[in-house]
Structure formats: C-alpha cells, structure tokens
Amino acid sequence: MTVDDNRELIVGAFAAWSRGERNAFRLLADDATWTIAGSSSMAGTYRGRDITR
C-alpha cells in the first residue's frame, strides 16, 4: 500500500465512524497499544481493538 492508499483507508474509516456506520478501531492491529490523553472517563491506555478495560 502507498501512503495515499493508507490515508484514504484511515479517512474513510473515520468518516464512516462519524456517521455511526462502522467501528474505526477495527483498523488497529490485534496487539496495538493506544492512549487517550486527558481526564475524561475514556482517558487511559488500551490494548488491541477493544475499547473496554
């Protein structure tokens, strides 16, 4: 995949997510670790595609 292909995939996934059509977290690798910064109830570090802790 090219950089433009990847960009199109990500932009499309988040556009669909904003319309409530799909879950953008499906783009993550099974072993991804990601963090939502801040002090909201969703803030924290997550692993994989699951948004629950």
N, C-alpha and C positions, 0 to 999 in steps of 0.2 A: 504494500500500500504506500502511496505517496503521502506527503504532508497534506496536500489538498484533499485527498481521499479521507484521511483521518479527521481533518477539520469538518468536512461535510458530514461524516458519521456523528461526531460529537454535537454539532449544531443541530442536526436533525433530531437526535435523541432528546436533547434538552427542549427543543421546540415541541415535540410530541408530549414530553413530560409536563410542560406548562399547560398543555391543553387537556391533561388528565388521561392521555391515551396509553402511555407506557411508563415503565419504571426505568429511569436513566441509570440506576445502579447496576443494571444488567451488563453495562459496559465494563464494569470492573473485573479484574482477574479474581479467581477464587481466593487467592492469598493476599489480596490488596489490603493495605492498612491506610486509613484516611482519617482526617481530623476536621471537625467543625469547631472553629475557634469561637470564643465568647463565653457568655454566662447564661445562655438560654437553656431550656430543658433539653435541647438536641445537641448542645455542645459536648464534645468528648471525642475519644478515639474509637474507631470502629474497625472491624476486620471483615474482609470479604464483602459480599453483596448485601448482607443482612443489615438493616438499619435499626434493629433492636439490640439491646445489650443484655 
